[in-house]
Amino acid sequence: IKQLQPMNVLYMLGNGFDKAQGMATSYPEFYKHLSENIKAGSVLLNKMKSEITENVELWSSMESGLGVFTSATNNAVEFDNFYFELSEHLQNYLKKENEKFVPSENLKNKFQSDFTTISKYLGALDKERYNAFINRHSFSSKDISVITLNYTDTLEKILSLNASITAKSFSNNTNLRNIIHVHGRLGESIIIGVDHPAQMKNEAFRNNEDIKDIMIKIESNESMKETRHMECERLIANANVIVLFGVSLGETDARWWKLIGQHLKRRRDLAIIQHLYNPGAINPTQRQKIRQLERKQQEYLLQRMEVKMEIGDVDIRDRLFFTVNEPIFQILP
């Protein structure tokens, strides 16, 4: 007799999650606020603002942009001061956006249904493939955890939780176990930075321990004596389904995508669902294009996770699922 075991579901939420709730939390929206409302500031802050105007593409991810911007000075103290100046402005801006968000009861109910019914938005064929995966592993109950890359408490508001309570029971066999803000949360120290020293253009700073404490994400967590990154590693190691929502799979969080890739290759009891949002990609009369879009995304995902496909690795693709432009986690106007 097969032993029934809980299915560990891990959500990884990025900024697209806040955007789905109508919040203006993207970096370009923050830059607009900086240029329109912040007139005084350090030499480096003003230099950064003018660089953003000149090279919007580079700064589409502020963290990648910051890595390049380390070359703007060789003075570590000056860069350190600028870093916390920028961090304060970002916190103040996001706090205002965070306060504006008040979820309706309607959203809370729909969210709970979307959140606990993992396969709800998969196409009919994919549902069959997903159910076959579930049945193969005799999962019984669902234990859900969340790693959020966001600083806001959008998720906690929707689930009616507060900072100290990160668990919730939805039914006898579906429970939320934990929410981890791996980059910190508003009102505390937040982490803005890169994944590894090579992403900093200033070579002198790559060996500067003080700069690495603020700019390298994992070192930032360690410098604050936090264990969040270790908890995230454990959640990924134990996950059976990882749901990616609103994440761009960017370079500055490369360690997580690579770690997921290692587990995907090593373990057959892990599937990935990625919810894609690209309103211009497919219109309702061209649904035949879904598979083409999925193929591209499959390649991109495997590349970001550093999974090299070898002969006989077809099983990995069987455990990748995508949805495109579904109204997940939101109430459409």
Disulfide bonds with the S-S distance in Angstrom:
none
